[in-house]
Amino acid sequence: MKRVGKVAALAGLVALLATGCSGDEVLRFGWPVGVTEQATEMRWLWTWSVIAALVVGVIVWALIFWASVFHRKKKNADPTELPRQFQYNVPLELFCVVLPLVMVCVLFFFTATTENDVLAKKPNPDVTVNVIAFQWNWEFDYPNEPKDANGQIIKTVGSSTEIPLLVLPVGKNIQYNLRSADVIHSFWVPEFNFKRDVFPYPEKNNQDSSFQNTIDQTGEFVGRCAELCGTYHSMMNFEVRALPDNLYTHYIQLRTQINPATGQPNTAAEALTALGQSDPTCGVLCTPHAVTTEPFNTDRTAR
Ligand SMILES: [Cu+2]
């Protein structure tokens, strides 16, 4: 018994150390890192669901252990005699039906309320972006921001040589309006813990093609298309650049201004370069090109 205990403790220790989990990861129970308020809310649901499952698990394991260790066949037992039977014990059977039902109801309640919160939309979002997916890239428009010096909406379009940067502020309620110019794509930023299909003509199909979230930390987060949409589907990447609010406002200002070198309003890359020059603390956040992914080679004979 003592040896079994030692071996079990050692196996547990090895499992814990060999998986290389940090304290934070252990508490997340495998839930991926998220950077939005909504992702945090989903993580809470996951963490408490796992804790509840573990509590049930511990009780069930203890009962199995108790039954198999302390209720073994007695040495001098009569082999023809059955152990005590429980199958028509009404209170016990009621308990075994009602308790799981209560557990399912509790899980359902917290799942439904979390989903409602994650999908909730406020009437007046702080920032609105129109996300247009096309084979095989992305366009991001800022319809509610000031127009640029040419009177055009500020927009960032990706190409086969440039990853589009979706620049957004942290701590603000952001609305994403999704639409496709051709086939079905899917807007996915892994760190948002959120993914939604991007359809053509969403209004014709009565689709709710928008969602909102609030990013709660600055950083560079890769975005991907998560719906097989053709030849270059796997390279249909973009990058979310979550800036502090004051830098975001400055970025939008720069996007409206004419770049003397080109005679045109600043592109995303030019605006980020200027932003980095005006605020040296900006660092990686102001890199003019994507840092989480690379443009793809369209030469199909390249390999
Ligand atoms: Cu796609």
Residues whose N, C-alpha, C, O or C-beta is under 5 A from the ligand:
A	BS01	CU	I184 H185 S186 C225 E227 C229 H233 M236
